[in-house]
Amino acid sequence: MKKYLTLMLLFLLAAGMQAQLVNNAPKALPAFDLTQADGSHIRASSLKPGQPVMLVYFDPDCDHCSIFTKALLKDIHLFSHVQIVMVTYVPEESLRNYINQTGLQRYPQIKAGTEGANFIVRYHYNVVQFPYIALHDRYGRLVITYESEVPTIETLAAKLKNM
């Protein structure tokens, strides 16, 4: 009986360690399918391989998101090697208004789309606050996320420089 309990304890300990390793494994980009303002789609599988990805989850009515977007566009030249995917959950019309207000349509490296109410991206990253930023390296592996304190544009560019 004592051997059985010891064996069971070792098994549970090993299973717990395995679960911890799986939970700490780098997250890949979620398999998203976003609808752009013009009705076309952006899919994770359609992103260019070999380039880092900055995923920004935002809400068009969020003041911090608007400030972040303006700062990003001001220094967009720092992100010439980065694919930027801006994700929201709002209807296409609200997304279209945000794109027109900010001028995002002038920047081909920025793709903006809505995931609607399916929340694949939102649940994948456990997004609670906006803007939420996830940086993925050129292999698609999650490197770092920013949830409440968004760093400066220069800090983001420096992080992405060697990815």
C-alpha positions as CSV (number, residue, x, y, z in Angstrom):
1,M,0.0,0.0,0.0
2,K,2.8,2.4,0.9
3,K,4.5,1.7,-2.5
4,Y,1.2,2.3,-4.3
5,L,0.8,5.7,-2.6
6,T,4.4,6.7,-3.3
7,L,3.9,5.7,-7.0
8,M,0.6,7.7,-7.2
9,L,2.3,10.7,-5.6
10,L,5.1,10.6,-8.1
11,F,2.7,10.3,-10.9
12,L,0.7,13.3,-9.8
13,L,3.8,15.3,-9.3
14,A,5.1,14.5,-12.8
15,A,1.7,15.3,-14.3
16,G,1.6,18.7,-12.5
17,M,5.1,19.5,-13.8
18,Q,4.1,18.6,-17.3
19,A,1.0,20.8,-17.1
20,Q,3.2,23.7,-15.9
21,L,5.6,23.2,-18.8
22,V,2.7,23.2,-21.3
23,N,1.2,26.4,-19.8
24,N,4.5,28.2,-19.9
25,A,5.2,27.2,-23.5
26,P,5.4,30.1,-25.9
27,K,2.1,30.9,-27.5
28,A,1.8,31.0,-31.3
29,L,-0.5,33.4,-33.0
30,P,-4.1,32.3,-32.7
31,A,-5.8,31.0,-35.9
32,F,-7.8,34.2,-36.4
33,D,-10.0,35.2,-39.3
34,L,-10.6,39.0,-39.1
35,T,-13.0,40.9,-41.3
36,Q,-11.5,44.2,-42.5
37,A,-13.6,47.4,-43.1
38,D,-13.9,46.6,-46.8
39,G,-15.3,43.1,-46.1
40,S,-12.1,41.2,-47.0
41,H,-10.4,38.9,-44.5
42,I,-7.1,38.8,-42.7
43,R,-6.0,35.3,-41.5
44,A,-3.1,34.4,-39.3
45,S,-2.1,31.9,-42.0
46,S,-1.9,34.7,-44.6
47,L,0.8,36.7,-42.7
48,K,4.3,36.7,-44.2
49,P,6.5,34.1,-42.6
50,G,9.9,35.3,-41.3
51,Q,8.7,38.7,-40.1
52,P,7.8,39.7,-36.5
53,V,4.2,40.5,-35.7
54,M,2.9,43.2,-33.4
55,L,-0.7,42.4,-32.6
56,V,-2.7,45.2,-31.1
57,Y,-6.1,44.5,-29.6
58,F,-8.0,47.8,-29.3
59,D,-11.4,49.5,-29.0
60,P,-12.1,52.4,-31.2
61,D,-13.7,54.3,-28.4
62,C,-10.7,53.9,-26.1
63,D,-8.7,57.1,-25.6
64,H,-5.5,55.2,-24.8
65,C,-5.9,53.2,-28.0
66,S,-6.3,56.4,-30.0
67,I,-3.2,57.9,-28.4
68,F,-1.3,54.8,-29.0
69,T,-2.4,54.7,-32.7
70,K,-1.4,58.3,-33.3
71,A,2.1,57.7,-31.7
72,L,2.5,54.5,-33.8
73,L,1.7,56.3,-37.0
74,K,4.0,59.2,-36.2
75,D,7.0,56.8,-35.9
76,I,5.8,54.1,-38.3
77,H,9.2,54.1,-40.0
78,L,10.6,52.3,-37.0
79,F,8.4,49.3,-37.9
80,S,9.2,48.8,-41.5
81,H,10.2,45.1,-40.9
82,V,7.1,44.4,-38.7
83,Q,3.7,43.2,-39.6
84,I,1.1,45.1,-37.5
85,V,-2.3,43.5,-37.0
86,M,-4.8,45.6,-35.2
87,V,-7.8,43.6,-33.8
88,T,-11.1,44.8,-32.4
89,Y,-14.5,43.2,-31.7
90,V,-16.7,46.1,-32.9
91,P,-18.8,46.0,-36.0
92,E,-17.2,46.7,-39.4
93,E,-18.8,50.2,-39.6
94,S,-17.2,51.3,-36.3
95,L,-13.9,49.9,-37.5
96,R,-14.3,51.7,-40.8
97,N,-14.9,55.0,-38.9
98,Y,-11.7,54.4,-36.8
99,I,-9.7,53.7,-39.9
100,N,-10.9,56.9,-41.6
101,Q,-10.4,59.0,-38.5
102,T,-6.8,57.8,-37.9
103,G,-5.8,57.4,-41.6
104,L,-4.8,53.7,-41.1
105,Q,-5.6,53.0,-44.7
106,R,-2.4,54.9,-45.8
107,Y,-0.2,52.3,-44.1
108,P,-0.1,48.9,-46.0
109,Q,1.9,47.2,-43.3
110,I,-1.0,47.7,-40.8
111,K,-3.9,45.3,-41.2
112,A,-7.0,46.2,-39.1
113,G,-9.9,43.9,-38.7
114,T,-12.7,42.8,-36.4
115,E,-13.2,39.4,-34.9
116,G,-16.8,40.2,-34.0
117,A,-18.2,38.3,-31.1
118,N,-16.2,35.1,-31.6
119,F,-13.4,36.4,-29.4
120,I,-10.8,33.9,-30.6
121,V,-8.0,36.5,-30.2
122,R,-9.4,38.0,-27.1
123,Y,-9.6,34.6,-25.3
124,H,-6.3,33.4,-26.6
125,Y,-4.4,36.3,-24.9
126,N,-7.0,36.8,-22.1
127,V,-7.4,40.4,-23.0
128,V,-8.9,42.5,-20.3
129,Q,-7.6,46.1,-20.9
130,F,-7.0,48.1,-24.1
131,P,-4.8,48.5,-25.9
132,Y,-3.3,45.1,-25.5
133,I,-0.1,44.4,-27.4
134,A,1.5,41.1,-28.1
135,L,4.9,40.8,-29.8
136,H,5.7,37.7,-31.8
137,D,9.1,36.9,-33.2
138,R,9.8,36.0,-36.9
139,Y,8.9,32.3,-36.0
140,G,5.5,33.3,-34.7
141,R,6.4,32.6,-31.1
142,L,5.0,35.0,-28.4
143,V,7.8,37.0,-26.9
144,I,6.1,39.5,-24.6
145,T,2.7,41.1,-24.0
146,Y,1.8,44.5,-22.6
147,E,-1.5,44.7,-20.9
148,S,-1.9,47.7,-18.6
149,E,1.2,49.8,-19.2
150,V,1.9,50.3,-22.8
151,P,5.6,51.1,-23.4
152,T,6.8,53.9,-25.7
153,I,6.9,53.4,-29.4
154,E,10.7,53.5,-29.2
155,T,10.7,50.7,-26.7
156,L,8.4,48.5,-28.8
157,A,10.6,49.2,-31.9
158,A,13.7,48.2,-30.0
159,K,12.1,45.0,-28.8
160,L,11.1,44.1,-32.3
161,K,14.4,45.1,-33.9
162,N,16.1,41.8,-33.5
163,M,13.2,39.4,-33.5
